[in-house]
């Protein structure tokens, strides 16, 4: 009997210790840390009928630090969360497994993006959508009903104290029964709020700015600075940029048309980007590959030249479109917000507009950098000691850039594996 009592006592102590280590303090809020889908499922199973807030963050995110130091330390916020939701925290670089999840929707979902607030309404009762994390911080709140995740709100970007309180109160307020049988009861209210999410000037300006920042991403900027400008100088720069803009706009249209399903083909972006970089790098490194590529492009060019209007420009347009599709994987951390906006628009035309604005910001920045011969010469003189040459047999620098592109392509392809070295590289650089 004495031994049994001791065992029970030890078990109680152990369970208490486990419970104390099951949460982590972030600001003054006790969050449950989650890194895998099985861990999240345990939280869901233990909180039937409750609201769960998933807070996605990264250690190097300034906006996350703002939330931690200014929002999650507020006593009212701490109390509100303790009353309304179960707080779960996910480090996106440790918990990649749970950064793209499926949810069901029966009524309007509050969507907050930088300088934009609106509602997403389901196309049909119980519509399933995938919510992926476009950046940090991202907050997703849902209710557990019969083991299912019923989405009620998504917020992208930092919120101040008042904004966060509104988000929590609005997404956890009492609603009508959300089961399918009673969906018609709430449809009248929901329809009135449909398409309330507008593409405001502030949102488009944010997307335009994201396009500008994309040029300075870890895999694009080195190519620009190290002499990629001189490679593109052989071609019609304006037409190349138009090709890039066309590719991005088409992707945006598809995101708008596909809606929630676009998140399921995210891996395709990395596949295209990684394979594209490896192919382009191989063309620059290998003489045989270069000659083969040139001969194929010449055939395409000759077909285009039959129409004088497009003489000398068709191949450059295709080259730009290929670069646009290829760089989607490379700049995924920057383009994520634009893709999410295009997806939530639920409309092909709006999707095209969103990604057109993004590509315009990126394209204009490219043009300003790459069209400046003075800048290229200054970079060559200051950083490269006038050693760049792309003429004749001296292609050492071009080969070096090709090797760099191949390495970048390989890193991007690791996003299709558990290694995910490309996103890990972004975290280190940040």
C-alpha positions, 0 to 999 in steps of 0.5 A: 500500500505504501509503495502504491501511494509513493507511485501515485505521488510520483505520477502526480508530480510527473504530470504536474511537471509535464503540464508546466512544460506544456506551455511557453510564456510569450509576452505575458500569455501562456501559449501551447507550443506546437511543431507537428500535426500530431501535437496540434491534433492533441490540442484539438482533441482536448478542446472540443467546443473551444476556440483555438488561436494559432499564432505563427511567428519567427524569432527574427520577425520585427512585427512579432517582437512588437506583438510580444512586447506591446500586445501580449503583455497587456493585462486585458489581452491576457484576460481576453485570451484566457476567457475566449481561446486556447493560445497555440504558438508555432515557430514557422521554421520548426513547425513547417508541418502545420503552416498549411492546414485545411479548415471548414467554413460554414459562415463568414470568416474575418480576414485582416490584412495590412490596411484592409479588413473584410470577410470571406464567405463560403461558396457552399455549406461546409466549404473546405479551404487551405490556409497557408502562412504567407509571412509572420506574424499570422494568426488563425482562429477556429472552433473545434466542432466534432473534431473538425476545425471550423475557421472563423478568422485570419489575420496577417501582419501585426495588430495593435492592442485594439486591433487584436482585441477586435479580432478575438472578440469578432471571431469568438462571439456567439454564432448560430449553430454552424452545422450544415442543417442550419446553414440556410438560417445564417445564409441571409446574413452572410450573403450581405457581407460577401465580397466585402474585402476590397482591393484598396489603394493601401493594399495595392501599395503594400503589394507594390512595395513587396514587389520592390523588396523582392528584388533584394531577396537573397537569390535575386540581389547577388545575381544583379550585383554580380553582373547579371545586368551585363548578361541581360544587356544583350537582350531587350530589357523592356520586353523581358520585364513585360514577359515577367509581368505577364507571367506573374499576372497569369499566376495571380489570375490562377490564384484568384480562380482556384481560390483555396486550392492554390495552396495545394500547388505551392510545391509546384512553384518550388519545383518550377523555380528550382528546376528553372534555376538549375537549367539556366545555370547549366546553360551558363556553365556548359558550352554544349547546353549553351549551344543547344539552348541557343539553337532552340531559341533561334528556331523559335525566333525565326518562327516569330520573325515571320511576323515583322511586328514581333521581329527580335522580341518574341524570344525576349518575351518568352525569356522574361516569362520564364524568369517570372515563373522561375523566380516565384519559388525564389521569392516565395517569402516575399510574394506570399502576401500577394498570392494570399490576397489574390487567393482571397479575392476569389476572382480571376480579374482581381487576381490578375490585378494583384499580381500585376501590381506586384510584378510592376513593383518588381519590374520597375526596380529591375529596370532602374537597376539593370538599365543603368550602364553607369551603375553596372560599370560602377559595380564592375569597377568597385567590387569586381576590379573590371574583371567581368567579360562575357565575350569570346572564350573568357566566360569565367564570371558567367560560369561562376554565376551559373554555378551559383544559380545551380546551387540556388536551384538545389536549395529551392528543391529541398523545399519539397523535402523535410530538409527545407533548406531554402526557407532555413536560409531566409531565416538565417539571412533575416 
